[in-house]
Amino acid sequence: MTFKFRYTLLLLFFGQLLLAQQKTDPNNQSEELGKVTWFRDYDTALEIAKKENKDVLILFQEVPGCSTCRNYGHNVLSHPLMVEAIENSFIPLAIFNNKKGKDAEILKKYKEPSWNNPVVRIVDHRGNNVVGRIGNDYEAITLVQRMMEGLQKRGAVVPEYINLLEKELLATNTQKAYYRMSCFWSGERELGRLPEVLSTESGFMDHSEVVEVVYNSNEITKKELDNYAKSSGMSLMDGKKSYRPSPKDIHYYLQQTKFIYLPLTELQKTKINSALGDGRPTQQFLSPKQKKWLQKIKSSSEVLFTTDFLEAWDKKAKEMDAI
């Protein structure tokens, strides 16, 4: 090994070490920051944003902070898919609004108040605002939609997993419907295609195979859903009758694949199952981390199909960290 090569390796090593020191550790950081890995130096974040052709997502946060700040960390900045969206589509930067030094300088640059509730800005590599400032709004849906707007302004395609996250957050008014068909496997496949359908479940009602559908009633009416089901050879069942699920048949196509070892939201399960039944691509429904995990899955992995999404995510993360 030549001296020049060794010197280059040392420069790369210390460069990476320095970069790591400029980031927060989601396993050991203040709860106000959620589970996102944040850069802490403004100039570094802008430099990386230019290099990677991304925008910078700046969190102006009080650390340690009040209950509003802590809740924002827990309720908005800790959902796995939200974390994935922030870390993969943007350069995350945290500026503490109750500290001196460089934090105070950036606070002044953007005319942000000190000792304040969370504020989010998305800026380009020159530090210019890309979308409107998020202030006095602590809803997850606002952050997701602002990120989507930022990506679209850059001419970037919004990843499908972020679209699904938006759909789940918008689903504040859901309803259930039940449909009978000759085979509930195909019923789930057909009904799961609809963008407004949030989840499907195979089961029985009056000794007939049925599918329970949860849908966003703000996006589709019951009549429209009924008409779609009828056009696919299904008949409406009375929801007041006794219904019992059939666990071994729920998302049947998905259950035959390695997807059972992944943490998936109910919406992801529904869309992936439908796509598998149709022979359509499925990778677009996964986040970058989920895709990596899928490639590394072994037959000895724990089945997470029926496990709560957040619990399953933690389990899979620990499993993959141990490899």
MIVODO-767222 format. One line per 5 residues: number of its first residue (from 1); for each residue y, z, x of N, C-alpha, C. Coordinates in steps of 0.2 Angstrom, whole numbers. Layout:
<sites>
NUM> Y,Z,X,Y,Z,X,Y,Z,X | ...
</sites>
This chain:
<sites>
1> -6,0,4,0,0,0,6,0,4 | 11,-5,3,17,-5,7,22,0,6 | 26,1,10,32,6,9,36,4,3 | 37,-3,3,42,-5,-3,38,-4,-9 | 32,-5,-10,28,-4,-16,28,3,-18
6> 27,8,-13,27,15,-14,34,17,-17 | 39,14,-14,46,16,-15,47,14,-23 | 45,8,-24,46,6,-31,43,10,-36 | 36,12,-35,33,16,-39,36,23,-40 | 39,26,-35,43,32,-35,49,31,-39
11> 52,26,-39,58,25,-43,56,25,-50 | 51,21,-52,49,21,-59,47,27,-61 | 43,31,-57,41,38,-59,47,43,-61 | 52,43,-56,57,47,-57,62,45,-62 | 62,38,-63,66,35,-69,63,37,-76
16> 56,37,-76,53,39,-82,54,47,-83 | 53,51,-78,54,58,-78,61,60,-81 | 66,56,-78,73,58,-80,74,56,-88 | 71,50,-90,72,48,-97,68,53,-101 | 63,56,-99,59,61,-103,63,67,-104
21> 67,69,-99,71,75,-99,77,74,-104 | 78,68,-106,84,66,-110,82,66,-117 | 76,67,-119,73,67,-125,71,74,-128 | 71,75,-134,68,81,-137,61,81,-138 | 58,86,-139,50,87,-140,49,89,-147
26> 46,85,-151,45,87,-158,40,92,-159 | 36,94,-154,32,100,-154,35,106,-152 | 41,106,-149,45,112,-147,52,110,-148 | 55,110,-154,62,108,-155,64,112,-161 | 71,113,-162,73,116,-168,71,112,-174
31> 70,116,-179,68,114,-186,73,109,-189 | 79,109,-187,84,105,-190,83,98,-188 | 79,97,-182,78,90,-180,72,87,-183 | 68,90,-187,62,87,-190,57,86,-184 | 53,81,-185,48,79,-180,50,72,-177
36> 56,71,-177,58,65,-173,59,66,-166 | 57,62,-161,59,63,-154,66,59,-153 | 71,64,-151,78,61,-151,80,61,-144 | 84,55,-142,88,55,-136,94,60,-137 | 96,63,-131,102,67,-132,108,65,-128
41> 107,59,-125,113,56,-121,115,50,-124 | 122,50,-126,125,44,-130,124,38,-126 | 126,38,-120,127,32,-116,120,29,-114 | 115,34,-113,108,31,-112,105,28,-119 | 107,31,-124,104,28,-131,107,21,-132
46> 113,20,-130,117,13,-131,114,8,-126 | 112,11,-120,110,6,-115,103,4,-117 | 99,8,-120,92,7,-122,92,2,-128 | 97,3,-132,97,-1,-138,99,-8,-137 | 103,-9,-132,105,-16,-129,99,-19,-126
51> 95,-15,-122,89,-18,-119,84,-20,-124 | 83,-16,-129,77,-17,-134,80,-21,-140 | 86,-22,-140,89,-26,-146,88,-22,-152 | 90,-16,-152,90,-12,-158,96,-8,-159 | 97,-5,-165,103,-1,-166,101,6,-165
56> 106,10,-164,105,17,-163,106,21,-170 | 102,26,-171,102,30,-177,105,37,-175 | 111,39,-176,114,45,-174,113,50,-179 | 110,56,-177,110,62,-182,115,67,-179 | 121,68,-183,125,73,-181,123,79,-185
61> 121,84,-181,117,90,-184,119,97,-181 | 120,102,-185,121,109,-183,114,112,-181 | 114,114,-175,108,116,-172,110,122,-168 | 107,129,-169,104,130,-176,109,129,-182 | 106,128,-187,110,127,-193,109,131,-199
66> 112,129,-205,112,133,-211,106,130,-215 | 104,132,-221,99,130,-225,99,123,-226 | 104,120,-227,105,113,-229,102,109,-223 | 104,111,-217,102,108,-210,95,108,-209 | 92,114,-211,85,116,-210,81,112,-215
71> 83,111,-221,80,108,-226,80,100,-225 | 85,98,-222,85,91,-220,80,89,-215 | 79,94,-210,74,93,-205,67,93,-208 | 66,98,-212,59,98,-216,58,93,-221 | 63,91,-225,61,87,-231,63,80,-230
76> 67,78,-225,68,71,-223,66,69,-217 | 67,73,-212,65,70,-205,58,72,-202 | 54,74,-207,47,77,-205,42,72,-208 | 43,68,-213,38,64,-216,36,59,-211 | 29,59,-209,27,54,-204,29,47,-204
81> 30,44,-210,32,37,-210,39,37,-209 | 43,42,-211,50,42,-210,51,42,-202 | 47,47,-199,48,47,-192,46,41,-188 | 41,38,-191,39,31,-188,44,26,-188 | 48,26,-194,53,21,-195,59,22,-191
86> 61,28,-190,66,30,-186,65,29,-178 | 59,30,-176,57,30,-169,56,23,-167 | 53,19,-171,51,12,-170,56,6,-171 | 60,7,-176,65,2,-178,72,4,-175 | 73,10,-173,79,12,-170,79,16,-164
91> 84,17,-161,85,22,-155,87,28,-158 | 83,34,-159,86,40,-162,90,44,-157 | 96,46,-159,100,50,-155,103,56,-159 | 102,62,-156,104,68,-159,110,71,-156 | 116,72,-160,122,75,-157,123,81,-161
96> 123,87,-157,124,93,-160,132,94,-161 | 133,96,-168,140,97,-170,143,104,-168 | 139,108,-165,141,115,-164,141,116,-156 | 141,111,-152,141,112,-145,147,109,-141 | 148,111,-135,153,109,-131,151,103,-127
101> 155,101,-122,152,95,-118,152,89,-121 | 147,85,-119,146,78,-121,145,77,-129 | 142,82,-132,141,82,-139,148,82,-142 | 152,87,-140,159,87,-143,163,81,-142 | 162,78,-136,165,71,-135,163,66,-140
106> 157,65,-141,155,60,-146,157,62,-153 | 157,69,-155,159,71,-161,166,69,-162 | 170,70,-157,177,68,-157,178,60,-158 | 174,56,-154,174,49,-154,173,46,-161 | 169,49,-165,167,47,-172,171,51,-177
111> 175,55,-175,179,60,-180,175,63,-185 | 170,66,-182,165,70,-186,167,77,-185 | 167,81,-191,169,88,-191,163,92,-187 | 165,98,-184,161,102,-181,158,107,-186 | 152,110,-184,149,115,-189,148,112,-196
116> 145,107,-196,145,103,-202,138,102,-204 | 137,100,-211,130,98,-213,128,91,-210 | 122,89,-211,119,83,-207,123,77,-209 | 125,73,-204,128,66,-205,124,61,-201 | 123,55,-204,119,50,-201,123,44,-200
121> 124,41,-194,127,34,-193,122,30,-190 | 122,23,-191,118,18,-188,124,14,-184 | 123,13,-178,128,10,-174,125,5,-169 | 128,0,-167,125,-5,-163,126,-3,-156 | 124,-7,-151,124,-5,-144,131,-4,-141
126> 136,-6,-145,143,-5,-143,146,1,-146 | 142,4,-150,144,10,-154,148,9,-160 | 148,3,-162,151,1,-169,146,2,-175 | 149,5,-180,145,6,-186,142,0,-189 | 136,0,-191,132,-6,-193,132,-5,-201
131> 131,1,-204,131,2,-211,135,8,-212 | 136,10,-219,140,15,-221,138,22,-218 | 142,26,-217,140,33,-214,137,37,-220 | 132,41,-218,128,45,-223,131,52,-223 | 135,54,-227,137,61,-227,137,64,-234
136> 136,71,-235,135,74,-241,130,71,-246 | 125,68,-243,119,66,-246,113,67,-242 | 109,71,-245,103,74,-241,96,71,-243 | 96,66,-247,90,63,-250,87,58,-245 | 80,58,-245,76,54,-240,77,47,-242
141> 78,45,-249,79,38,-251,85,35,-248 | 90,39,-247,97,36,-245,96,34,-238 | 92,38,-234,91,37,-227,87,30,-226 | 82,30,-230,77,24,-229,81,18,-231 | 85,18,-237,88,12,-239,94,10,-234
146> 97,15,-231,102,13,-226,99,10,-220 | 93,12,-218,89,10,-212,87,2,-214 | 85,1,-220,83,-5,-222,89,-10,-222 | 95,-8,-224,101,-12,-224,103,-13,-217 | 102,-9,-212,104,-10,-205,99,-15,-202
151> 93,-15,-204,88,-20,-201,89,-27,-204 | 91,-27,-210,93,-33,-213,99,-36,-210 | 104,-32,-209,110,-35,-206,109,-38,-199 | 104,-35,-195,102,-38,-189,98,-44,-189 | 96,-46,-195,91,-51,-196,84,-50,-195
156> 83,-43,-195,76,-41,-193,72,-40,-200 | 65,-41,-199,61,-41,-205,60,-33,-206 | 61,-31,-212,59,-24,-214,51,-23,-214 | 48,-19,-210,41,-18,-210,39,-16,-217 | 33,-18,-219,30,-17,-225,29,-9,-227
161> 27,-6,-222,26,1,-223,32,5,-225 | 38,2,-222,45,5,-224,46,3,-232 | 44,-3,-233,45,-5,-240,41,0,-245 | 35,1,-243,31,6,-247,34,13,-247 | 36,15,-242,40,22,-242,45,22,-247
166> 49,17,-247,55,16,-252,52,17,-259 | 47,13,-260,44,13,-267,42,20,-269 | 39,23,-265,36,30,-266,42,35,-268 | 47,34,-264,53,39,-265,57,37,-271 | 57,31,-273,60,28,-279,56,30,-285
171> 50,32,-285,46,33,-290,47,40,-293 | 53,41,-297,54,47,-300,52,48,-307 | 51,42,-310,49,42,-317,42,38,-317 | 37,41,-317,30,38,-317,26,39,-324 | 22,35,-325,18,35,-331,11,33,-330
176> 6,35,-334,-1,33,-333,-3,29,-339 | -8,24,-337,-11,20,-342,-18,19,-340 | -22,17,-345,-30,17,-344,-32,10,-347 | -36,6,-343,-38,0,-345,-46,-1,-344 | -49,-4,-349,-57,-5,-348,-58,-12,-346
181> -63,-12,-342,-65,-19,-339,-73,-19,-338 | -75,-25,-336,-83,-25,-335,-84,-21,-328 | -80,-21,-323,-81,-18,-317,-75,-15,-314 | -75,-8,-313,-68,-5,-311,-67,-7,-304 | -71,-9,-300,-69,-11,-293,-65,-17,-294
186> -66,-22,-298,-62,-28,-298,-55,-26,-302 | -56,-21,-307,-50,-18,-310,-45,-15,-306 | -47,-11,-301,-43,-8,-296,-39,-14,-292 | -43,-19,-290,-41,-24,-286,-35,-28,-289 | -37,-30,-296,-32,-34,-300,-25,-30,-301
191> -26,-23,-303,-20,-19,-305,-16,-17,-299 | -20,-16,-293,-17,-14,-287,-12,-19,-284 | -13,-26,-286,-8,-31,-284,-1,-30,-286 | 0,-27,-292,6,-27,-295,11,-22,-291 | 17,-25,-289,22,-21,-285,23,-14,-288
196> 23,-14,-295,26,-8,-298,20,-3,-299 | 14,-5,-297,9,0,-298,8,4,-291 | 8,11,-292,8,16,-287,2,18,-285 | -3,19,-289,-10,21,-288,-15,18,-293 | -21,17,-291,-26,16,-296,-32,20,-295
201> -36,22,-300,-42,26,-299,-47,24,-304 | -53,23,-301,-59,21,-305,-62,27,-308 | -64,26,-315,-67,32,-318,-70,29,-325 | -72,34,-329,-76,33,-335,-72,36,-341 | -72,32,-347,-70,35,-353,-74,32,-359
206> -77,36,-363,-81,34,-368,-87,30,-365 | -90,32,-360,-95,28,-357,-93,21,-354 | -87,20,-354,-85,13,-351,-81,14,-345 | -82,9,-340,-79,9,-334,-71,7,-335 | -67,12,-333,-60,11,-334,-56,12,-327
211> -50,10,-327,-45,11,-321,-39,15,-324 | -38,21,-321,-32,25,-322,-26,22,-318 | -21,20,-321,-15,17,-317,-9,21,-317 | -6,23,-311,0,26,-311,6,21,-309 | 11,20,-313,16,15,-312,23,18,-313
216> 27,14,-310,34,16,-310,37,13,-316 | 39,17,-321,41,15,-328,48,12,-327 | 52,14,-322,58,11,-321,58,4,-319 | 52,1,-316,52,-6,-314,48,-10,-318 | 43,-7,-322,39,-11,-327,38,-7,-333
221> 38,-11,-339,37,-7,-345,29,-7,-347 | 28,-3,-351,21,-2,-353,18,-8,-356 | 22,-12,-360,20,-18,-363,19,-23,-358 | 23,-24,-353,22,-29,-348,16,-27,-344 | 14,-21,-343,8,-19,-339,2,-21,-344
226> 3,-19,-350,-3,-21,-355,-4,-28,-355 | 1,-32,-355,0,-40,-355,-3,-42,-349 | -1,-39,-343,-4,-41,-337,-12,-40,-337 | -13,-34,-339,-20,-32,-340,-24,-36,-344 | -22,-38,-350,-25,-42,-355,-26,-49,-352
231> -21,-51,-349,-22,-58,-346,-27,-58,-340 | -29,-52,-338,-35,-52,-333,-41,-50,-336 | -42,-50,-342,-48,-48,-346,-49,-41,-347 | -44,-37,-347,-45,-30,-348,-42,-28,-355 | -44,-22,-357,-42,-20,-364,-39,-13,-363
236> -34,-11,-367,-31,-5,-367,-35,1,-369 | -35,7,-366,-39,13,-368,-34,18,-370 | -36,22,-375,-31,28,-377,-31,33,-372 | -26,35,-369,-25,40,-364,-27,47,-366 | -27,48,-372,-29,55,-375,-36,56,-375
241> -40,51,-374,-47,52,-374,-49,55,-367 | -55,58,-367,-58,61,-361,-59,56,-355 | -56,57,-350,-56,53,-344,-59,57,-338 | -64,54,-334,-66,57,-328,-67,52,-323 | -64,54,-317,-64,49,-311,-71,49,-308
246> -72,43,-305,-79,42,-301,-77,41,-294 | -77,47,-290,-75,47,-283,-78,42,-278 | -85,41,-279,-88,36,-275,-86,29,-276 | -82,28,-282,-80,21,-283,-72,20,-283 | -69,25,-282,-61,25,-281,-60,21,-275
251> -56,16,-275,-54,11,-269,-60,9,-266 | -65,6,-270,-71,4,-267,-71,0,-261 | -67,-5,-261,-67,-10,-255,-64,-6,-249 | -60,-1,-250,-57,2,-244,-62,7,-241 | -66,10,-246,-72,15,-244,-77,11,-239
256> -77,5,-239,-82,1,-235,-80,0,-228 | -74,2,-226,-71,0,-220,-69,7,-216 | -66,5,-210,-64,11,-206,-57,14,-208 | -54,11,-213,-48,14,-216,-50,21,-219 | -56,23,-220,-57,30,-223,-56,35,-218
261> -55,33,-211,-54,38,-206,-46,39,-204 | -42,35,-208,-35,35,-207,-31,40,-212 | -26,43,-210,-22,46,-215,-18,41,-219 | -18,40,-225,-15,35,-229,-12,38,-235 | -6,36,-237,-3,38,-243,-6,35,-249
266> -5,37,-255,-9,34,-261,-7,27,-262 | -1,26,-261,2,19,-261,-2,14,-256 | -2,17,-250,-5,13,-245,-13,11,-247 | -16,16,-249,-23,16,-251,-24,10,-256 | -19,11,-261,-20,6,-267,-19,-1,-265
271> -14,-2,-261,-12,-9,-259,-17,-12,-254 | -20,-8,-249,-25,-10,-244,-31,-11,-248 | -33,-7,-253,-39,-8,-257,-39,-15,-260 | -33,-16,-263,-32,-23,-267,-33,-29,-262 | -29,-28,-257,-29,-34,-252,-36,-35,-249
276> -40,-30,-248,-47,-30,-245,-51,-34,-250 | -50,-32,-257,-54,-35,-262,-53,-43,-263 | -47,-44,-261,-44,-51,-262,-46,-55,-255 | -47,-52,-250,-48,-55,-243,-41,-56,-240 | -36,-53,-242,-29,-54,-239,-28,-49,-233
281> -23,-50,-229,-22,-46,-223,-20,-39,-225 | -21,-34,-221,-20,-27,-223,-16,-24,-218 | -15,-26,-211,-12,-23,-206,-5,-21,-207 | -1,-26,-211,6,-25,-213,7,-19,-217 | 2,-16,-220,4,-10,-224,4,-3,-219
286> 2,-4,-213,1,2,-208,7,2,-204 | 9,9,-202,14,10,-197,12,8,-190 | 16,8,-185,13,7,-178,8,12,-176 | 9,18,-178,4,23,-175,-2,22,-179 | -2,21,-186,-8,20,-189,-12,14,-187
291> -9,9,-185,-12,3,-182,-16,5,-175 | -12,9,-171,-15,11,-165,-21,15,-166 | -21,20,-171,-26,24,-173,-32,20,-175 | -31,15,-179,-36,11,-182,-40,8,-177 | -37,6,-171,-41,2,-166,-45,7,-162
296> -43,13,-162,-47,18,-158,-52,22,-162 | -52,21,-168,-57,25,-172,-64,24,-170 | -68,29,-170,-75,29,-169,-79,31,-175 | -85,30,-175,-90,32,-181,-90,40,-181 | -88,43,-176,-89,51,-176,-82,54,-178
301> -77,49,-180,-71,52,-182,-72,55,-189 | -67,60,-191,-67,63,-197,-65,59,-203 | -69,59,-208,-67,55,-214,-61,59,-217 | -55,55,-218,-49,58,-221,-47,55,-228 | -51,51,-230,-50,47,-236,-47,51,-242
306> -50,57,-243,-49,61,-249,-44,67,-247 | -42,67,-240,-38,73,-238,-30,72,-239 | -27,77,-241,-20,76,-242,-16,72,-236 | -12,68,-237,-9,64,-232,-6,68,-226 | -2,73,-228,1,76,-222,-4,80,-218
311> -9,83,-222,-14,87,-218,-18,82,-214 | -20,76,-217,-24,71,-213,-20,69,-207 | -13,68,-208,-9,65,-202,-10,70,-196 | -9,76,-198,-9,82,-193,-16,82,-189 | -21,81,-193,-28,81,-190,-29,75,-186
316> -27,69,-188,-28,63,-184,-24,63,-178 | -18,66,-178,-14,66,-172,-17,71,-167 | -20,76,-169,-23,81,-165,-30,78,-162 | -33,74,-166,-39,71,-163,-37,66,-158 | -32,62,-159,-30,56,-155,-27,59,-148
321> -24,65,-149,-21,68,-143,-26,71,-138 | -32,72,-141,-38,75,-137,-42,70,-134 | -41,64,-135,-44,58,-132,-42,57,-125
</sites>
